[in-house]
Amino acid sequence: MKKVFITLLAVVLAGMAPLFMVFSQDKNNDAEAEFIFRSQDRPEYKKNVSLEQLKELQDTQNIALIDVRLAEDFALDPILIPGAEYKDPENISKWVDTLPKDKKIILYCVKGAWVSQKAATYLNEKGYDVSSLNGGLRDWKKATNK
């Protein structure tokens, strides 16, 4: 009787295996869709551009310039570098697919530190040609007296 029960249990569990795989795949997809921007992860992205390089790129190439300051930082000072558009980095997984893959993307935040570098790391992993602006909006404002 014990052997019959074990065999029956093995057959039932084997039949349920595909169901477990579907649930685990959905969980992985949800984790991807729900990228948590505010975490302890602070990557140091090495592909950065200076203000001078940004100016040259703007003059010679069709780039996408994106302000990725946190929403509260943007609300305190909603000025944009000319040619830029604002995108909330905490929703990056929702807008990543709207970006052009055929353009160089330059991101900036307040200081060019963890926010733009974390966003750049994420976009780089998705296959985009992306750089972070050294010094961010702070250095741009100093250089342009804004």
Contacts in CASP RR format, 6 or more apart in sequence:
PFRMAT RR
TARGET T0000
AUTHOR 0000-0000-0000
METHOD contacts of the structure
MODEL  1
MKKVFITLLAVVLAGMAPLFMVFSQDKNNDAEAEFIFRSQDRPEYKKNVS
LEQLKELQDTQNIALIDVRLAEDFALDPILIPGAEYKDPENISKWVDTLP
KDKKIILYCVKGAWVSQKAATYLNEKGYDVSSLNGGLRDWKKATNK
32 93 0 8 1.000
33 93 0 8 1.000
34 93 0 8 1.000
35 92 0 8 1.000
35 93 0 8 1.000
35 122 0 8 1.000
37 89 0 8 1.000
37 90 0 8 1.000
37 92 0 8 1.000
37 118 0 8 1.000
37 119 0 8 1.000
38 90 0 8 1.000
41 118 0 8 1.000
42 114 0 8 1.000
42 117 0 8 1.000
42 118 0 8 1.000
43 114 0 8 1.000
43 117 0 8 1.000
43 118 0 8 1.000
43 121 0 8 1.000
44 117 0 8 1.000
45 116 0 8 1.000
45 117 0 8 1.000
45 118 0 8 1.000
45 120 0 8 1.000
45 121 0 8 1.000
45 124 0 8 1.000
45 132 0 8 1.000
47 120 0 8 1.000
47 124 0 8 1.000
47 130 0 8 1.000
47 131 0 8 1.000
47 132 0 8 1.000
48 131 0 8 1.000
48 132 0 8 1.000
48 133 0 8 1.000
48 134 0 8 1.000
49 57 0 8 1.000
49 106 0 8 1.000
49 131 0 8 1.000
49 132 0 8 1.000
49 133 0 8 1.000
49 134 0 8 1.000
50 134 0 8 1.000
51 133 0 8 1.000
51 134 0 8 1.000
51 135 0 8 1.000
51 139 0 8 1.000
51 140 0 8 1.000
51 143 0 8 1.000
54 65 0 8 1.000
54 81 0 8 1.000
54 106 0 8 1.000
54 133 0 8 1.000
57 63 0 8 1.000
57 104 0 8 1.000
57 106 0 8 1.000
58 65 0 8 1.000
58 83 0 8 1.000
61 103 0 8 1.000
61 104 0 8 1.000
62 103 0 8 1.000
63 103 0 8 1.000
63 104 0 8 1.000
63 105 0 8 1.000
63 106 0 8 1.000
64 85 0 8 1.000
64 99 0 8 1.000
64 100 0 8 1.000
64 103 0 8 1.000
64 104 0 8 1.000
64 105 0 8 1.000
64 106 0 8 1.000
65 81 0 8 1.000
65 83 0 8 1.000
65 84 0 8 1.000
65 85 0 8 1.000
65 105 0 8 1.000
65 106 0 8 1.000
65 108 0 8 1.000
66 84 0 8 1.000
66 85 0 8 1.000
66 86 0 8 1.000
66 87 0 8 1.000
66 99 0 8 1.000
66 105 0 8 1.000
66 106 0 8 1.000
66 107 0 8 1.000
66 108 0 8 1.000
67 74 0 8 1.000
67 80 0 8 1.000
67 81 0 8 1.000
67 84 0 8 1.000
67 85 0 8 1.000
67 86 0 8 1.000
67 87 0 8 1.000
67 107 0 8 1.000
67 108 0 8 1.000
67 109 0 8 1.000
67 137 0 8 1.000
68 86 0 8 1.000
68 87 0 8 1.000
68 88 0 8 1.000
68 89 0 8 1.000
68 92 0 8 1.000
68 107 0 8 1.000
68 108 0 8 1.000
68 109 0 8 1.000
68 115 0 8 1.000
68 116 0 8 1.000
68 119 0 8 1.000
69 86 0 8 1.000
69 89 0 8 1.000
69 108 0 8 1.000
69 109 0 8 1.000
69 110 0 8 1.000
69 115 0 8 1.000
69 137 0 8 1.000
70 88 0 8 1.000
70 89 0 8 1.000
70 90 0 8 1.000
70 109 0 8 1.000
70 115 0 8 1.000
71 88 0 8 1.000
71 90 0 8 1.000
73 109 0 8 1.000
73 110 0 8 1.000
74 86 0 8 1.000
74 88 0 8 1.000
77 137 0 8 1.000
78 86 0 8 1.000
79 137 0 8 1.000
79 141 0 8 1.000
79 146 0 8 1.000
80 86 0 8 1.000
81 108 0 8 1.000
81 137 0 8 1.000
81 140 0 8 1.000
84 108 0 8 1.000
87 95 0 8 1.000
89 109 0 8 1.000
89 115 0 8 1.000
89 118 0 8 1.000
89 119 0 8 1.000
92 119 0 8 1.000
92 122 0 8 1.000
92 123 0 8 1.000
96 122 0 8 1.000
96 123 0 8 1.000
96 126 0 8 1.000
99 105 0 8 1.000
99 123 0 8 1.000
99 128 0 8 1.000
101 127 0 8 1.000
101 128 0 8 1.000
103 129 0 8 1.000
104 129 0 8 1.000
104 130 0 8 1.000
104 131 0 8 1.000
105 123 0 8 1.000
105 128 0 8 1.000
105 129 0 8 1.000
105 130 0 8 1.000
105 131 0 8 1.000
106 130 0 8 1.000
106 131 0 8 1.000
106 132 0 8 1.000
106 133 0 8 1.000
107 116 0 8 1.000
107 119 0 8 1.000
107 120 0 8 1.000
107 123 0 8 1.000
107 130 0 8 1.000
107 131 0 8 1.000
107 132 0 8 1.000
107 133 0 8 1.000
108 116 0 8 1.000
108 132 0 8 1.000
108 133 0 8 1.000
108 135 0 8 1.000
108 136 0 8 1.000
108 137 0 8 1.000
108 140 0 8 1.000
109 115 0 8 1.000
109 116 0 8 1.000
109 119 0 8 1.000
109 136 0 8 1.000
109 137 0 8 1.000
110 136 0 8 1.000
110 137 0 8 1.000
110 138 0 8 1.000
111 135 0 8 1.000
111 136 0 8 1.000
111 137 0 8 1.000
111 138 0 8 1.000
111 139 0 8 1.000
112 132 0 8 1.000
112 133 0 8 1.000
112 134 0 8 1.000
112 135 0 8 1.000
112 136 0 8 1.000
112 138 0 8 1.000
113 135 0 8 1.000
116 132 0 8 1.000
116 133 0 8 1.000
116 136 0 8 1.000
117 132 0 8 1.000
119 132 0 8 1.000
120 130 0 8 1.000
120 131 0 8 1.000
120 132 0 8 1.000
123 130 0 8 1.000
124 130 0 8 1.000
133 139 0 8 1.000
133 140 0 8 1.000
140 146 0 8 1.000
END
